[in-house]
Amino acid sequence: MYTRIRRIVGGDNEFDVRHIDSAYKSGCKWFFTPDKGDVWGKRKELQALLGIRFLLTSEIAVFDQYIEKGDS
């Protein structure tokens, strides 16, 4: 998925691409980021591709609500 992630996030964001690819390979369901532009700003495309939910680090309350409901 590395190449497809890179197309979405951008080739100048190598660290982000590797980090997201690693999360995908590890089976992560959630990805928290402080990056509003390159990662969070592309969250819909990334989620559709990878099945990972992308949230800003400031959105921890949203995550807590999902956990309380038993959604994962």
N, CA, C and O atoms as a GROMACS GRO file, in nm:
protein
  288
    1MET      N    1   0.082  -0.120   0.000
    1MET     CA    2   0.000   0.000   0.000
    1MET      C    3   0.086   0.126   0.000
    1MET      O    4   0.037   0.237  -0.021
    2TYR      N    5   0.214   0.108   0.024
    2TYR     CA    6   0.305   0.222   0.035
    2TYR      C    7   0.288   0.320  -0.082
    2TYR      O    8   0.272   0.440  -0.060
    3THR      N    9   0.292   0.270  -0.204
    3THR     CA   10   0.285   0.356  -0.322
    3THR      C   11   0.152   0.429  -0.329
    3THR      O   12   0.147   0.547  -0.364
    4ARG      N   13   0.045   0.361  -0.295
    4ARG     CA   14  -0.088   0.423  -0.299
    4ARG      C   15  -0.101   0.529  -0.189
    4ARG      O   16  -0.161   0.634  -0.211
    5ILE      N   17  -0.047   0.501  -0.072
    5ILE     CA   18  -0.048   0.600   0.037
    5ILE      C   19   0.033   0.722  -0.004
    5ILE      O   20  -0.008   0.836   0.021
    6ARG      N   21   0.146   0.697  -0.066
    6ARG     CA   22   0.235   0.807  -0.109
    6ARG      C   23   0.164   0.898  -0.210
    6ARG      O   24   0.182   1.020  -0.206
    7ARG      N   25   0.085   0.841  -0.298
    7ARG     CA   26   0.010   0.921  -0.395
    7ARG      C   27  -0.090   1.013  -0.325
    7ARG      O   28  -0.113   1.126  -0.370
    8ILE      N   29  -0.148   0.967  -0.217
    8ILE     CA   30  -0.247   1.046  -0.144
    8ILE      C   31  -0.180   1.152  -0.057
    8ILE      O   32  -0.217   1.269  -0.062
    9VAL      N   33  -0.082   1.111   0.020
    9VAL     CA   34  -0.018   1.200   0.118
    9VAL      C   35   0.084   1.293   0.054
    9VAL      O   36   0.105   1.405   0.101
   10GLY      N   37   0.147   1.246  -0.052
   10GLY     CA   38   0.247   1.328  -0.121
   10GLY      C   39   0.388   1.275  -0.100
   10GLY      O   40   0.424   1.232   0.009
   11GLY      N   41   0.465   1.279  -0.206
   11GLY     CA   42   0.601   1.226  -0.203
   11GLY      C   43   0.697   1.301  -0.113
   11GLY      O   44   0.801   1.248  -0.075
   12ASP      N   45   0.663   1.425  -0.079
   12ASP     CA   46   0.751   1.503   0.009
   12ASP      C   47   0.731   1.469   0.156
   12ASP      O   48   0.799   1.524   0.242
   13ASN      N   49   0.640   1.380   0.185
   13ASN     CA   50   0.605   1.345   0.323
   13ASN      C   51   0.644   1.200   0.354
   13ASN      O   52   0.562   1.122   0.401
   14GLU      N   53   0.766   1.168   0.328
   14GLU     CA   54   0.817   1.031   0.342
   14GLU      C   55   0.792   0.973   0.482
   14GLU      O   56   0.750   0.858   0.494
   15PHE      N   57   0.817   1.052   0.584
   15PHE     CA   58   0.797   1.002   0.721
   15PHE      C   59   0.651   0.964   0.743
   15PHE      O   60   0.622   0.858   0.798
   16ASP      N   61   0.559   1.051   0.701
   16ASP     CA   62   0.416   1.022   0.717
   16ASP      C   63   0.376   0.898   0.640
   16ASP      O   64   0.302   0.814   0.691
   17VAL      N   65   0.424   0.885   0.518
   17VAL     CA   66   0.390   0.769   0.435
   17VAL      C   67   0.436   0.640   0.503
   17VAL      O   68   0.360   0.544   0.513
   18ARG      N   69   0.560   0.639   0.550
   18ARG     CA   70   0.612   0.518   0.617
   18ARG      C   71   0.534   0.487   0.744
   18ARG      O   72   0.506   0.371   0.774
   19HIS      N   73   0.500   0.591   0.818
   19HIS     CA   74   0.427   0.574   0.944
   19HIS      C   75   0.287   0.515   0.918
   19HIS      O   76   0.246   0.422   0.987
   20ILE      N   77   0.216   0.568   0.820
   20ILE     CA   78   0.083   0.519   0.786
   20ILE      C   79   0.090   0.377   0.730
   20ILE      O   80   0.008   0.292   0.764
   21ASP      N   81   0.188   0.351   0.645
   21ASP     CA   82   0.206   0.217   0.588
   21ASP      C   83   0.234   0.115   0.699
   21ASP      O   84   0.182   0.004   0.696
   22SER      N   85   0.315   0.154   0.794
   22SER     CA   86   0.346   0.066   0.907
   22SER      C   87   0.221   0.038   0.991
   22SER      O   88   0.199  -0.074   1.034
   23ALA      N   89   0.140   0.142   1.013
   23ALA     CA   90   0.016   0.124   1.088
   23ALA      C   91  -0.077   0.027   1.015
   23ALA      O   92  -0.139  -0.059   1.078
   24TYR      N   93  -0.085   0.040   0.884
   24TYR     CA   94  -0.168  -0.051   0.804
   24TYR      C   95  -0.116  -0.195   0.815
   24TYR      O   96  -0.194  -0.287   0.838
   25LYS      N   97   0.012  -0.212   0.798
   25LYS     CA   98   0.071  -0.347   0.805
   25LYS      C   99   0.056  -0.410   0.942
   25LYS      O  100   0.054  -0.532   0.954
   26SER      N  101   0.046  -0.326   1.046
   26SER     CA  102   0.030  -0.376   1.182
   26SER      C  103  -0.114  -0.402   1.219
   26SER      O  104  -0.143  -0.453   1.328
   27GLY      N  105  -0.206  -0.368   1.129
   27GLY     CA  106  -0.348  -0.393   1.155
   27GLY      C  107  -0.415  -0.288   1.242
   27GLY      O  108  -0.517  -0.316   1.305
   28CYS      N  109  -0.359  -0.169   1.247
   28CYS     CA  110  -0.418  -0.062   1.327
   28CYS      C  111  -0.555  -0.023   1.272
   28CYS      O  112  -0.577  -0.023   1.150
   29LYS      N  113  -0.644   0.011   1.362
   29LYS     CA  114  -0.777   0.056   1.323
   29LYS      C  115  -0.792   0.207   1.341
   29LYS      O  116  -0.881   0.268   1.283
   30TRP      N  117  -0.705   0.266   1.420
   30TRP     CA  118  -0.708   0.409   1.451
   30TRP      C  119  -0.569   0.468   1.429
   30TRP      O  120  -0.468   0.403   1.454
   31PHE      N  121  -0.566   0.591   1.383
   31PHE     CA  122  -0.440   0.662   1.362
   31PHE      C  123  -0.460   0.806   1.409
   31PHE      O  124  -0.540   0.880   1.352
   32PHE      N  125  -0.388   0.843   1.512
   32PHE     CA  126  -0.396   0.978   1.567
   32PHE      C  127  -0.280   1.061   1.512
   32PHE      O  128  -0.166   1.015   1.507
   33THR      N  129  -0.310   1.184   1.472
   33THR     CA  130  -0.209   1.270   1.414
   33THR      C  131  -0.234   1.416   1.452
   33THR      O  132  -0.349   1.458   1.465
   34PRO      N  133  -0.127   1.493   1.470
   34PRO     CA  134  -0.143   1.638   1.488
   34PRO      C  135  -0.139   1.710   1.353
   34PRO      O  136  -0.158   1.832   1.348
   35ASP      N  137  -0.115   1.636   1.245
   35ASP     CA  138  -0.094   1.693   1.111
   35ASP      C  139  -0.227   1.714   1.039
   35ASP      O  140  -0.284   1.620   0.983
   36LYS      N  141  -0.277   1.838   1.042
   36LYS     CA  142  -0.406   1.868   0.979
   36LYS      C  143  -0.399   1.866   0.827
   36LYS      O  144  -0.500   1.841   0.761
   37GLY      N  145  -0.284   1.893   0.770
   37GLY     CA  146  -0.274   1.906   0.625
   37GLY      C  147  -0.254   1.776   0.551
   37GLY      O  148  -0.344   1.728   0.483
   38ASP      N  149  -0.137   1.719   0.565
   38ASP     CA  150  -0.097   1.605   0.482
   38ASP      C  151  -0.163   1.473   0.520
   38ASP      O  152  -0.182   1.387   0.435
   39VAL      N  153  -0.199   1.458   0.646
   39VAL     CA  154  -0.257   1.331   0.691
   39VAL      C  155  -0.407   1.348   0.718
   39VAL      O  156  -0.489   1.290   0.647
   40TRP      N  157  -0.441   1.424   0.817
   40TRP     CA  158  -0.582   1.440   0.855
   40TRP      C  159  -0.663   1.499   0.741
   40TRP      O  160  -0.779   1.462   0.720
   41GLY      N  161  -0.604   1.592   0.668
   41GLY     CA  162  -0.673   1.653   0.555
   41GLY      C  163  -0.706   1.555   0.443
   41GLY      O  164  -0.792   1.582   0.360
   42LYS      N  165  -0.638   1.442   0.442
   42LYS     CA  166  -0.660   1.338   0.341
   42LYS      C  167  -0.724   1.214   0.402
   42LYS      O  168  -0.723   1.106   0.342
   43ARG      N  169  -0.780   1.229   0.521
   43ARG     CA  170  -0.830   1.114   0.597
   43ARG      C  171  -0.937   1.034   0.525
   43ARG      O  172  -0.941   0.911   0.537
   44LYS      N  173  -1.024   1.099   0.450
   44LYS     CA  174  -1.131   1.026   0.382
   44LYS      C  175  -1.074   0.932   0.276
   44LYS      O  176  -1.117   0.817   0.265
   45GLU      N  177  -0.979   0.981   0.200
   45GLU     CA  178  -0.914   0.896   0.099
   45GLU      C  179  -0.836   0.783   0.165
   45GLU      O  180  -0.842   0.668   0.120
   46LEU      N  181  -0.763   0.816   0.271
   46LEU     CA  182  -0.683   0.715   0.341
   46LEU      C  183  -0.772   0.610   0.408
   46LEU      O  184  -0.742   0.491   0.402
   47GLN      N  185  -0.881   0.654   0.469
   47GLN     CA  186  -0.971   0.559   0.534
   47GLN      C  187  -1.035   0.466   0.433
   47GLN      O  188  -1.048   0.346   0.457
   48ALA      N  189  -1.074   0.521   0.318
   48ALA     CA  190  -1.135   0.437   0.214
   48ALA      C  191  -1.035   0.334   0.163
   48ALA      O  192  -1.073   0.220   0.133
   49LEU      N  193  -0.911   0.371   0.152
   49LEU     CA  194  -0.807   0.280   0.103
   49LEU      C  195  -0.767   0.177   0.207
   49LEU      O  196  -0.751   0.059   0.175
   50LEU      N  197  -0.749   0.221   0.332
   50LEU     CA  198  -0.686   0.136   0.434
   50LEU      C  199  -0.781   0.081   0.540
   50LEU      O  200  -0.747  -0.016   0.608
   51GLY      N  201  -0.898   0.141   0.554
   51GLY     CA  202  -0.988   0.097   0.661
   51GLY      C  203  -0.945   0.144   0.798
   51GLY      O  204  -0.990   0.089   0.899
   52ILE      N  205  -0.859   0.243   0.803
   52ILE     CA  206  -0.811   0.301   0.930
   52ILE      C  207  -0.885   0.432   0.951
   52ILE      O  208  -0.903   0.510   0.857
   53ARG      N  209  -0.929   0.457   1.074
   53ARG     CA  210  -0.992   0.586   1.107
   53ARG      C  211  -0.884   0.683   1.150
   53ARG      O  212  -0.802   0.653   1.237
   54PHE      N  213  -0.885   0.800   1.089
   54PHE     CA  214  -0.784   0.902   1.118
   54PHE      C  215  -0.847   1.014   1.200
   54PHE      O  216  -0.949   1.071   1.161
   55LEU      N  217  -0.786   1.044   1.314
   55LEU     CA  218  -0.833   1.150   1.402
   55LEU      C  219  -0.717   1.241   1.439
   55LEU      O  220  -0.601   1.198   1.443
   56LEU      N  221  -0.750   1.366   1.467
   56LEU     CA  222  -0.650   1.456   1.523
   56LEU      C  223  -0.625   1.417   1.667
   56LEU      O  224  -0.714   1.363   1.734
   57THR      N  225  -0.507   1.445   1.716
   57THR     CA  226  -0.478   1.413   1.855
   57THR      C  227  -0.572   1.487   1.949
   57THR      O  228  -0.599   1.441   2.060
   58SER      N  229  -0.623   1.601   1.906
   58SER     CA  230  -0.716   1.678   1.989
   58SER      C  231  -0.856   1.616   1.991
   58SER      O  232  -0.942   1.663   2.066
   59GLU      N  233  -0.881   1.513   1.911
   59GLU     CA  234  -1.012   1.449   1.904
   59GLU      C  235  -1.021   1.322   1.988
   59GLU      O  236  -1.099   1.232   1.956
   60ILE      N  237  -0.944   1.315   2.093
   60ILE     CA  238  -0.943   1.196   2.177
   60ILE      C  239  -1.082   1.165   2.234
   60ILE      O  240  -1.113   1.048   2.259
   61ALA      N  241  -1.164   1.266   2.256
   61ALA     CA  242  -1.299   1.244   2.308
   61ALA      C  243  -1.384   1.164   2.208
   61ALA      O  244  -1.468   1.084   2.250
   62VAL      N  245  -1.362   1.184   2.079
   62VAL     CA  246  -1.433   1.107   1.977
   62VAL      C  247  -1.396   0.959   1.989
   62VAL      O  248  -1.482   0.871   1.984
   63PHE      N  249  -1.268   0.933   2.006
   63PHE     CA  250  -1.218   0.797   2.023
   63PHE      C  251  -1.281   0.735   2.148
   63PHE      O  252  -1.326   0.620   2.145
   64ASP      N  253  -1.283   0.809   2.257
   64ASP     CA  254  -1.341   0.760   2.382
   64ASP      C  255  -1.487   0.719   2.363
   64ASP      O  256  -1.531   0.618   2.418
   65GLN      N  257  -1.562   0.798   2.284
   65GLN     CA  258  -1.703   0.765   2.259
   65GLN      C  259  -1.716   0.632   2.185
   65GLN      O  260  -1.802   0.551   2.218
   66TYR      N  261  -1.632   0.610   2.086
   66TYR     CA  262  -1.635   0.483   2.012
   66TYR      C  263  -1.603   0.366   2.105
   66TYR      O  264  -1.669   0.262   2.099
   67ILE      N  265  -1.505   0.384   2.189
   67ILE     CA  266  -1.464   0.276   2.280
   67ILE      C  267  -1.577   0.246   2.379
   67ILE      O  268  -1.606   0.130   2.406
   68GLU      N  269  -1.639   0.351   2.433
   68GLU     CA  270  -1.748   0.332   2.528
   68GLU      C  271  -1.865   0.256   2.466
   68GLU      O  272  -1.931   0.177   2.533
   69LYS      N  273  -1.890   0.280   2.338
   69LYS     CA  274  -1.999   0.212   2.266
   69LYS      C  275  -1.961   0.069   2.226
   69LYS      O  276  -2.047  -0.010   2.189
   70GLY      N  277  -1.833   0.039   2.234
   70GLY     CA  278  -1.788  -0.093   2.192
   70GLY      C  279  -1.753  -0.101   2.046
   70GLY      O  280  -1.728  -0.210   1.995
   71ASP      N  281  -1.750   0.014   1.976
   71ASP     CA  282  -1.708   0.017   1.835
   71ASP      C  283  -1.557   0.016   1.828
   71ASP      O  284  -1.490   0.076   1.912
   72SER      N  285  -1.506  -0.050   1.730
   72SER     CA  286  -1.360  -0.046   1.712
   72SER      C  287  -1.324  -0.054   1.566
   72SER      O  288  -1.206  -0.052   1.532
   0.00000   0.00000   0.00000
